[in-house]
Amino acid sequence: MNLSLTWINLGTAPLGKDGDTQRTANDKTNTNMSAIAQAFFGLSDGVDGLKVKVQGLQDLITSLQYINSVAVGQISYFPRTTVPPYGWFKANGAAVSRVTYKELYAVIGTAFGAGDGSTTFNLPDLRAEFLRGWDDGRGVDAGRGLGTFQADDFRAHSHTVPNDIVFSGNGTAFPGGPYGVNFSGRFTGTSGGAETRPRNIAMLACIRYA
């Protein structure tokens, strides 16, 4: 809503045959217009303030609609270092109250830890972890329960040693004779880091509690 006001100033009327009657009338009109203008501008400021409050209310409604659309126990990732507002925990393995967060406890129970065994339970600890879909009877990653941890691994494999290895120069022969080569018990050198991993981007893992 836009408000506008045209302010007309009648000025000071000249003295006429009837004295200052018209001048007095003009002064009263100008005074009234000034009062009306002040009230108008106050109303305009009030409307602007109301717009801000309405926008804030709309933002809150949008947030509440989003909250209602997210299920308790849902895992989400956020590009931030602090936990988002409105019902989220960091998924950091913390122990929380079974009573205060009974909705979340009803969903995940003690799948990620029993807390103190009576009054608390643990959140999943997803810090620095990759998620893997539960096998659920498919047979690719069989024998695991929902929410269980799995250590890193490297699939078993072998490397073929080529037959046309050529030695040149003087050196010490391997066991097996001056011309034979015995590779039993010998390994290649190591290289790489402390884990096997794909390319990745770090995000904050959170879990919905309400």
C-alpha positions as CSV (number, residue, x, y, z in Angstrom):
1,M,0.0,0.0,0.0
2,N,1.4,3.4,-1.0
3,L,0.3,6.6,0.8
4,S,0.7,10.1,-0.7
5,L,-0.3,13.6,0.5
6,T,-0.3,16.9,-1.3
7,W,0.4,19.7,1.2
8,I,-1.2,23.1,0.2
9,N,0.1,26.1,2.1
10,L,-2.3,29.1,1.8
11,G,0.3,31.5,2.8
12,T,-0.5,34.8,4.7
13,A,-3.5,36.7,3.4
14,P,-3.4,40.5,3.1
15,L,-5.4,42.6,5.4
16,G,-8.8,43.4,4.0
17,K,-11.7,45.6,4.8
18,D,-12.9,43.0,7.4
19,G,-9.5,43.2,9.3
20,D,-7.5,40.0,9.6
21,T,-10.3,37.5,9.4
22,Q,-9.0,35.9,6.2
23,R,-5.4,36.0,7.6
24,T,-6.6,34.2,10.7
25,A,-8.5,31.6,8.6
26,N,-5.4,30.9,6.5
27,D,-3.2,30.5,9.5
28,K,-5.7,28.0,11.0
29,T,-5.8,26.1,7.7
30,N,-2.0,26.0,7.5
31,T,-1.8,24.8,11.1
32,N,-4.4,22.1,10.4
33,M,-2.5,21.0,7.3
34,S,0.7,20.7,9.3
35,A,-1.0,18.6,11.9
36,I,-2.6,16.4,9.2
37,A,0.8,16.0,7.5
38,Q,2.5,14.9,10.7
39,A,-0.2,12.4,11.4
40,F,0.1,11.2,7.8
41,F,3.8,10.7,7.9
42,G,3.4,8.9,11.2
43,L,0.9,6.6,9.6
44,S,3.2,6.1,6.6
45,D,6.1,5.1,9.0
46,G,3.7,2.7,10.7
47,V,2.7,1.1,7.4
48,D,6.4,0.6,6.5
49,G,7.0,-0.9,10.0
50,L,4.0,-3.2,9.4
51,K,5.4,-4.3,6.1
52,V,8.6,-5.4,7.8
53,K,6.6,-7.3,10.5
54,V,4.5,-9.0,7.9
55,Q,7.6,-10.0,5.9
56,G,9.1,-11.4,9.1
57,L,5.9,-13.3,9.8
58,Q,5.9,-14.7,6.2
59,D,9.5,-15.8,6.7
60,L,8.5,-17.5,9.9
61,I,5.6,-19.3,8.3
62,T,7.9,-20.5,5.5
63,S,10.3,-21.8,8.0
64,L,7.6,-23.6,9.9
65,Q,6.3,-25.1,6.7
66,Y,9.8,-26.4,6.0
67,I,10.1,-27.8,9.5
68,N,6.8,-29.7,9.1
69,S,8.0,-31.1,5.8
70,V,11.2,-32.6,7.3
71,A,10.8,-36.0,9.1
72,V,12.3,-36.6,12.5
73,G,15.5,-38.6,12.1
74,Q,16.3,-37.3,8.6
75,I,20.0,-36.7,7.9
76,S,20.9,-33.6,6.0
77,Y,24.2,-31.9,5.1
78,F,24.7,-28.1,5.4
79,P,27.4,-25.8,4.0
80,R,28.0,-24.2,7.4
81,T,30.0,-24.9,10.6
82,T,27.2,-24.2,13.1
83,V,24.0,-26.2,13.6
84,P,21.0,-24.7,11.7
85,P,18.0,-23.5,13.7
86,Y,14.6,-25.0,14.2
87,G,15.1,-28.6,15.3
88,W,18.5,-29.9,14.2
89,F,21.4,-31.6,16.0
90,K,24.9,-32.0,14.7
91,A,25.4,-35.7,13.9
92,N,28.4,-36.0,16.2
93,G,27.7,-39.0,18.4
94,A,26.6,-36.9,21.4
95,A,24.4,-38.4,24.1
96,V,21.0,-36.7,24.5
97,S,18.0,-37.1,26.7
98,R,15.5,-39.8,25.9
99,V,12.7,-37.8,27.4
100,T,13.5,-34.3,26.0
101,Y,14.0,-35.8,22.5
102,K,11.5,-38.6,22.7
103,E,10.4,-38.2,19.1
104,L,13.9,-38.8,17.8
105,Y,14.5,-41.6,20.3
106,A,11.3,-43.3,19.0
107,V,12.9,-43.3,15.5
108,I,16.5,-44.3,16.0
109,G,16.4,-45.8,19.5
110,T,19.9,-47.0,20.6
111,A,21.0,-47.9,17.1
112,F,24.0,-45.5,17.4
113,G,24.7,-46.1,21.1
114,A,22.7,-46.5,24.4
115,G,24.1,-43.3,26.0
116,D,24.2,-43.9,29.8
117,G,22.0,-46.9,29.4
118,S,18.9,-45.4,30.9
119,T,18.3,-41.7,30.4
120,T,20.2,-40.9,27.2
121,F,20.9,-42.2,23.8
122,N,23.6,-41.4,21.2
123,L,23.2,-39.6,17.9
124,P,24.9,-41.0,14.9
125,D,28.5,-39.8,14.5
126,L,28.9,-38.9,10.8
127,R,31.9,-36.7,11.2
128,A,34.5,-37.5,8.4
129,E,32.4,-40.5,7.3
130,F,30.9,-41.6,4.0
131,L,27.3,-43.0,4.0
132,R,26.4,-46.3,2.3
133,G,23.0,-47.5,1.5
134,W,21.8,-50.3,3.8
135,D,21.9,-53.7,1.9
136,D,18.4,-54.6,3.0
137,G,18.6,-58.2,1.6
138,R,20.3,-57.4,-1.7
139,G,23.4,-59.4,-0.9
140,V,26.1,-56.9,-2.0
141,D,27.0,-55.8,1.6
142,A,25.2,-58.6,3.5
143,G,25.4,-59.3,7.2
144,R,25.2,-55.8,8.5
145,G,22.6,-54.1,10.7
146,L,21.1,-50.7,10.0
147,G,23.4,-48.0,11.3
148,T,26.4,-50.2,11.9
149,F,30.0,-49.0,11.3
150,Q,32.3,-50.5,8.7
151,A,36.0,-49.9,8.6
152,D,37.9,-49.1,5.5
153,D,39.0,-51.9,3.2
154,F,40.7,-52.6,-0.1
155,R,39.4,-55.3,-2.4
156,A,41.6,-58.4,-2.6
157,H,43.6,-58.5,-5.8
158,S,46.9,-59.6,-7.3
159,H,49.5,-58.3,-9.8
160,T,51.1,-60.4,-12.6
161,V,54.9,-60.4,-12.8
162,P,56.0,-60.1,-16.4
163,N,58.3,-62.9,-17.9
164,D,60.6,-60.6,-19.8
165,I,62.4,-59.0,-16.8
166,V,65.9,-57.8,-17.9
167,F,68.8,-57.2,-15.6
168,S,71.7,-55.2,-16.7
169,G,75.0,-54.3,-15.0
170,N,76.7,-55.9,-12.0
171,G,74.7,-56.7,-8.9
172,T,73.8,-59.3,-6.4
173,A,71.7,-62.1,-7.7
174,F,68.5,-63.1,-6.0
175,P,68.3,-66.4,-4.2
176,G,67.9,-69.2,-6.7
177,G,71.2,-69.0,-8.7
178,P,73.1,-66.5,-10.7
179,Y,70.7,-66.7,-13.6
180,G,67.4,-67.5,-11.9
181,V,65.2,-65.1,-10.0
182,N,63.1,-66.0,-7.0
183,F,60.4,-63.4,-6.1
184,S,59.0,-65.4,-3.2
185,G,58.4,-63.1,-0.1
186,R,59.3,-59.9,-2.0
187,F,57.0,-56.9,-2.2
188,T,56.7,-53.7,-4.1
189,G,57.3,-50.4,-2.4
190,T,54.4,-48.5,-0.7
191,S,52.9,-45.2,-1.7
192,G,49.8,-43.2,-1.0
193,G,48.1,-41.8,2.1
194,A,46.5,-43.0,5.3
195,E,43.2,-44.1,3.8
196,T,41.6,-45.1,0.5
197,R,39.0,-42.5,-0.5
198,P,37.2,-40.9,-3.5
199,R,37.2,-37.2,-4.2
200,N,34.9,-35.4,-1.8
201,I,33.6,-32.2,-0.3
202,A,33.3,-31.6,3.4
203,M,29.8,-30.6,4.8
204,L,28.2,-30.5,8.2
205,A,26.0,-33.6,8.8
206,C,22.9,-33.0,11.0
207,I,20.0,-35.0,12.2
208,R,16.4,-33.8,12.6
209,Y,15.0,-34.1,16.2
210,A,11.6,-32.4,16.1
